[in-house]
Amino acid sequence: MTQRKRKLIGTIALLTLIVVYALLALAVAIVLQVRDANKVAELIYYVVAGLLWVVPAACLISWMQKPDA
């Protein structure tokens, strides 16, 4: 697969990942009722949830940047 095709597929996958992850993080926050928790727990949840998507995104970007064979 060429790098150009990987970038196209990766871009679509990255956009999909961000949308799905945001909706999932929202649903988890609602189910866990994070807003009703104390402010420190709420802050920790949003910091962790806000940064957790970076791990799969970094793997996807790394795959996209691999040079052609």
Secondary structure in CASP SS format (residue, H / E / C, confidence):
PFRMAT SS
TARGET T0000
AUTHOR 0000-0000-0000
METHOD secondary structure of the structure
MODEL  1
M C 1.00
T C 1.00
Q H 1.00
R H 1.00
K H 1.00
R H 1.00
K H 1.00
L H 1.00
I H 1.00
G H 1.00
T H 1.00
I H 1.00
A H 1.00
L H 1.00
L H 1.00
T H 1.00
L H 1.00
I H 1.00
V H 1.00
V H 1.00
Y H 1.00
A H 1.00
L H 1.00
L H 1.00
A H 1.00
L H 1.00
A H 1.00
V H 1.00
A H 1.00
I H 1.00
V H 1.00
L H 1.00
Q C 1.00
V H 1.00
R H 1.00
D H 1.00
A C 1.00
N C 1.00
K H 1.00
V H 1.00
A H 1.00
E H 1.00
L H 1.00
I H 1.00
Y H 1.00
Y H 1.00
V H 1.00
V H 1.00
A H 1.00
G H 1.00
L H 1.00
L H 1.00
W C 1.00
V H 1.00
V H 1.00
P H 1.00
A H 1.00
A H 1.00
C H 1.00
L H 1.00
I H 1.00
S H 1.00
W H 1.00
M H 1.00
Q H 1.00
K C 1.00
P C 1.00
D C 1.00
A C 1.00
END
